[in-house]
Amino acid sequence: MDTVQTVTYQCPNCNAALEYDNALRRFKCFYCDSTFTDDEIREIFLKRDSNVDLETNEPELTEQQITDEEFTGQSALYSCPNCGANVICDSLTASTRCHFCHTPVILSGRLSGEFKPDVIIPFQTTREQAEENFKKFTSGKFLLPNGFKTEAQLQNISALYVPYWLKSGQTEAHLTATGLTVRSWSTGNTTYTHTKVYNVERDCDMVFVRVPYDGSKRIDDSLMESIEPFDYGGLKPFNMSYLSGCAAEKYDVTKEDAAPRLDERIGKAAEEEIRRLASVYTKLTDVNCSVIYKNQQYIYAMLPVWFLNYTYKGKDYEFAMNGQTGTMFGELPVSPVKKFFFGAGLFLGIFIIAALLGGLFFG
């Protein structure tokens, strides 16, 4: 049986492996220094694929089946023996480390096409920028443990593509309430208050586009929400070449599992908007809001994050930086020893100042 020709992401000039250069925002061959835009690579491979011999008795595969087979053949799944994380890399990666616990991880197999993302936002910030921003984030925080800001720690910052579900659709929001308008004025020593009561109804149709939710159980949802938003103008069709030099987390939260949290975010935004439409009243009471979801659609995306996990005294502390916009957020550990000496020093300083002031006034 004839085999299906699959896309390989190699340099058209020298056949070496291509990697995505974050600084150049182009695909680069580090063997012959050729660079290519995403459109150029796509055009080159489309021309190459058009030369495939189609004279076969086998049923012609659909475009979706072809891309699923390509993803299965070019992706590698690594499993961390320490924490169980599943890391997606390209098939050329020989070894890597877990981005959660930094343990060397081992190849465990291939991924099926169902895990192939629909779209990706490539990294637009470099490792140097990530390290510099981490230094700024920790600057002046002298209660940090000594090992937290070392050069060895900086080497643990990982370029990670985080799996996201992006939900789009429409909502119909309906509000009923009692609205009060209150007006007060004074005449002489007397204050008058006039209150009008209204039955309030509001209806609002809204469109929501690509509301995100991270698809990894191991990554804290609030951490990921803190580095939003991403600029969806940078979305590109998924291509395994973008994973060169990076890792990606395999999703373990299905879109069905993500739906309640996504609906909560969308419903909250819809309720805030319909309440704004009724803000002409001084006060609303007996408020009742309902939201109906229509035409819901999901796409599976890989979004870029510079990620650092630090374990201190049995607790994980995470730092994340948006790999597209540079927005960063994290929780920092505090050294108990430094905290003790800081408190003792502060108490001693206050005691000395009090003693000096006492001697000044009563000596």
C-alpha positions in Angstrom: 0.0 0.0 0.0 1.3 3.5 -0.9 2.1 5.7 2.0 0.7 9.2 2.4 3.4 11.9 2.1 3.4 14.1 5.2 4.7 17.6 5.8 8.2 17.8 7.3 9.4 21.1 8.5 12.9 21.2 7.0 14.8 24.0 5.3 13.9 24.1 1.6 17.6 25.2 0.9 19.6 22.6 2.9 17.0 20.2 4.3 18.1 20.9 7.9 15.5 21.3 10.6 13.7 24.7 10.8 13.0 26.5 14.2 10.8 29.4 15.0 12.9 32.4 16.0 11.0 34.5 18.6 13.1 37.6 18.0 12.9 37.5 14.2 9.3 36.2 14.2 10.3 34.0 11.3 11.3 30.4 10.7 15.1 30.1 10.7 17.5 27.4 9.6 20.4 27.4 12.1 22.5 25.5 9.6 22.5 27.8 6.6 20.9 30.9 8.2 18.0 31.0 5.8 14.8 32.6 7.1 11.2 32.3 6.0 7.9 33.8 6.9 4.9 31.6 7.8 3.3 32.4 4.5 6.5 31.5 2.6 6.7 28.1 4.4 3.1 27.4 3.7 3.4 28.2 0.0 6.6 26.1 -0.3 5.0 23.1 1.2 1.7 23.5 -0.7 3.7 23.5 -3.9 5.6 20.4 -2.8 2.5 18.6 -1.8 0.9 19.3 -5.2 3.6 17.1 -6.7 2.5 14.0 -4.7 1.5 11.1 -7.0 -2.3 10.9 -6.7 -2.6 7.8 -8.9 -3.6 5.3 -6.2 -6.4 2.9 -5.6 -6.7 3.9 -2.0 -9.5 6.2 -0.9 -8.3 9.9 -0.9 -7.8 11.2 2.6 -9.6 14.3 3.7 -7.6 17.4 4.6 -8.5 16.8 8.3 -7.3 13.2 8.2 -4.0 14.3 6.6 -3.3 17.0 9.1 -4.2 14.6 12.0 -1.7 12.0 10.6 0.9 14.7 10.2 0.5 15.8 13.9 0.6 12.2 15.1 3.8 11.5 13.2 5.6 14.7 14.1 4.7 15.1 17.8 6.3 13.3 20.7 4.7 12.9 24.1 7.1 13.0 27.1 5.9 11.8 30.6 7.4 13.1 33.8 8.2 10.2 36.2 8.1 12.6 39.2 4.9 14.7 38.8 3.1 12.9 35.9 3.1 16.0 33.6 2.6 15.2 29.9 4.8 17.4 27.7 4.3 17.7 23.9 7.5 18.3 21.8 8.3 17.9 18.2 9.6 14.5 17.1 13.2 15.8 16.7 13.5 16.5 20.4 15.8 13.9 22.1 15.2 14.9 25.7 13.7 17.7 27.8 12.8 18.6 31.3 9.5 18.9 33.1 8.5 22.6 33.2 6.8 21.9 36.6 9.4 20.1 38.6 12.5 20.3 36.3 12.9 16.5 36.3 14.4 15.0 33.1 11.4 13.4 31.3 11.3 10.4 29.1 9.6 9.7 25.8 6.4 7.8 26.3 4.8 7.7 22.8 2.9 9.7 20.2 -0.1 11.8 20.4 -3.3 11.0 18.4 -4.7 13.6 16.0 -7.5 14.5 18.4 -4.9 16.5 20.5 -3.8 18.5 17.5 -4.5 22.2 18.2 -6.5 24.3 15.7 -4.5 27.5 16.2 -1.4 28.9 17.9 0.0 32.3 18.8 3.8 32.1 18.4 6.1 33.5 21.0 6.9 37.2 20.4 9.2 37.6 23.4 12.7 36.1 23.9 14.2 34.2 26.8 16.4 37.3 27.5 13.3 39.4 27.9 11.7 36.8 30.1 14.8 36.6 32.4 15.0 40.4 32.5 11.3 40.7 33.5 11.7 38.0 36.1 14.7 40.0 37.6 12.5 43.2 37.7 9.6 41.2 39.2 11.8 40.1 42.1 13.9 43.2 42.4 13.9 44.8 45.9 12.1 41.8 47.5 14.8 41.0 50.1 12.6 38.4 52.0 12.9 35.9 49.1 14.9 32.7 49.7 18.5 33.0 48.6 18.1 30.3 45.9 15.1 32.0 44.2 17.0 34.6 42.2 20.1 32.7 41.2 21.3 32.2 37.7 20.6 28.5 38.0 17.0 29.4 38.8 16.8 31.6 35.7 17.7 28.6 33.6 14.5 26.8 34.7 12.3 29.4 33.0 10.6 27.4 30.2 9.0 28.5 27.0 5.7 26.7 27.3 2.7 26.6 25.0 -0.3 26.3 27.3 -3.5 24.5 26.0 -6.5 26.8 25.9 -10.1 26.4 24.9 -11.5 29.5 23.2 -15.2 29.8 23.2 -17.3 32.0 20.9 -21.1 32.4 20.5 -24.0 34.6 21.4 -26.0 35.3 24.6 -29.5 36.5 25.3 -29.6 38.3 28.7 -32.8 39.3 30.4 -33.1 41.4 33.6 -36.1 42.2 35.8 -35.8 44.4 38.9 -37.4 47.2 40.9 -35.8 50.5 40.1 -35.7 53.4 42.5 -34.9 57.1 41.7 -34.3 59.1 44.8 -34.1 62.9 44.9 -33.4 65.0 48.0 -33.5 68.7 48.7 -33.6 71.0 51.7 -35.8 73.9 52.6 -34.7 75.8 55.6 -34.0 73.2 58.3 -36.2 70.6 56.6 -34.9 67.9 54.2 -37.3 66.3 51.8 -36.8 63.0 49.9 -38.8 62.0 46.9 -38.6 58.4 45.7 -40.1 56.9 42.5 -40.5 53.2 42.1 -40.4 51.5 38.6 -40.8 48.0 37.3 -37.6 47.5 35.2 -37.0 45.1 32.4 -34.0 44.9 30.1 -33.1 42.6 27.2 -29.8 42.4 25.5 -28.3 40.3 22.8 -24.5 40.0 22.9 -21.8 38.3 20.9 -18.7 37.0 22.7 -15.6 36.0 20.8 -12.8 33.7 22.0 -13.2 33.7 25.7 -10.2 31.7 27.0 -9.8 28.9 29.6 -6.6 27.0 30.1 -6.9 23.3 29.5 -4.3 22.1 32.0 -5.2 21.0 35.5 -1.7 21.5 36.8 -1.5 25.2 35.9 -3.4 27.5 38.2 -6.4 29.1 36.5 -6.1 32.4 38.3 -2.4 32.6 37.3 -3.3 32.3 33.6 -6.2 34.7 33.9 -3.8 37.3 35.4 -1.6 37.4 32.3 -4.5 37.9 29.9 -5.4 39.2 27.5 -3.8 37.7 24.4 -3.9 39.6 21.1 -5.9 37.2 18.9 -4.7 39.1 15.9 -1.6 37.0 16.3 -3.5 33.7 15.9 -2.0 31.4 13.2 -3.0 27.9 11.9 -1.2 25.3 14.1 2.1 24.2 12.8 4.5 21.8 14.6 7.5 24.0 13.6 6.4 26.6 16.2 7.2 24.0 18.9 10.9 23.8 18.0 12.8 24.7 21.1 9.7 24.9 23.2 7.4 22.5 25.0 3.6 22.3 25.1 1.3 20.9 27.8 -1.1 18.2 26.7 -4.6 19.2 27.7 -6.3 17.2 30.4 -9.4 19.4 30.7 -11.9 18.7 28.0 -14.1 21.4 26.5 -17.0 19.9 28.3 -15.1 20.2 31.6 -14.2 23.8 30.7 -17.7 24.8 29.8 -19.0 25.7 33.4 -16.1 28.1 34.1 -16.4 29.6 30.6 -20.1 30.1 31.0 -19.5 31.7 34.4 -17.1 34.2 32.9 -19.4 34.9 30.0 -22.5 35.1 32.2 -20.8 37.5 34.6 -19.8 39.8 31.7 -23.3 39.6 30.2 -24.9 40.5 33.6 -22.5 43.4 34.1 -23.5 44.8 30.7 -27.2 44.5 31.2 -26.9 46.0 34.7 -25.1 48.9 33.1 -28.0 49.4 30.7 -30.2 49.8 33.8 -27.8 52.2 35.6 -30.1 55.2 35.1 -31.8 54.3 38.4 -30.4 55.4 41.8 -30.8 51.8 43.0 -31.9 48.4 41.8 -33.6 45.9 44.1 -35.1 42.4 43.6 -32.7 41.9 40.6 -33.2 38.8 38.6 -30.9 38.0 35.7 -31.0 35.1 33.2 -28.6 34.3 30.4 -29.2 32.0 27.5 -26.3 30.7 25.4 -26.6 30.2 21.6 -24.4 29.1 18.7 -21.6 28.0 21.0 -18.3 27.1 19.3 -14.9 26.0 20.6 -11.4 26.1 19.1 -8.4 24.5 20.7 -5.4 26.8 20.9 -1.8 26.8 22.1 -0.9 30.2 23.7 2.7 31.2 24.6 3.8 31.5 28.3 7.2 31.8 29.9 6.7 29.7 32.9 8.7 29.1 36.2 7.7 26.7 39.0 9.6 26.9 42.3 9.1 24.5 45.2 10.0 25.8 48.6 9.3 24.0 51.8 6.8 21.7 50.1 4.8 24.4 48.4 4.8 25.3 44.7 5.3 29.0 43.7 4.6 29.9 40.1 5.7 32.8 37.9 4.2 33.3 34.4 4.8 35.8 31.7 2.6 36.2 28.6 4.9 35.2 25.7 3.2 37.6 23.4 2.5 40.8 25.4 5.0 40.5 28.3 2.4 40.8 31.0 3.6 38.9 34.1 2.3 37.7 37.4 3.4 35.3 40.1 3.4 34.3 43.8 6.7 34.7 45.6 8.0 32.6 48.6 9.2 34.2 51.8 12.2 33.0 53.8 11.1 32.4 57.4 14.7 33.1 58.6 14.8 36.4 56.7 11.3 37.3 57.9 12.4 36.6 61.5 15.5 38.7 61.3 13.6 41.5 59.5 11.0 41.6 62.3 13.7 41.4 65.0 15.6 44.2 63.3 12.5 46.3 62.9 11.6 45.8 66.6 15.1 46.7 67.7 15.2 49.8 65.6 11.9 51.0 67.0 13.2 50.2 70.6 16.4 52.2 70.0 14.5 55.2 68.5 12.0 55.1 71.5 14.9 55.0 73.9 16.6 57.9 72.2 13.5 60.0 72.2 12.8 59.1 75.8 16.3 60.3 76.7 15.8 63.5 74.7 12.6 64.5 76.5 13.3 63.1 80.0 17.1 63.2 80.3 
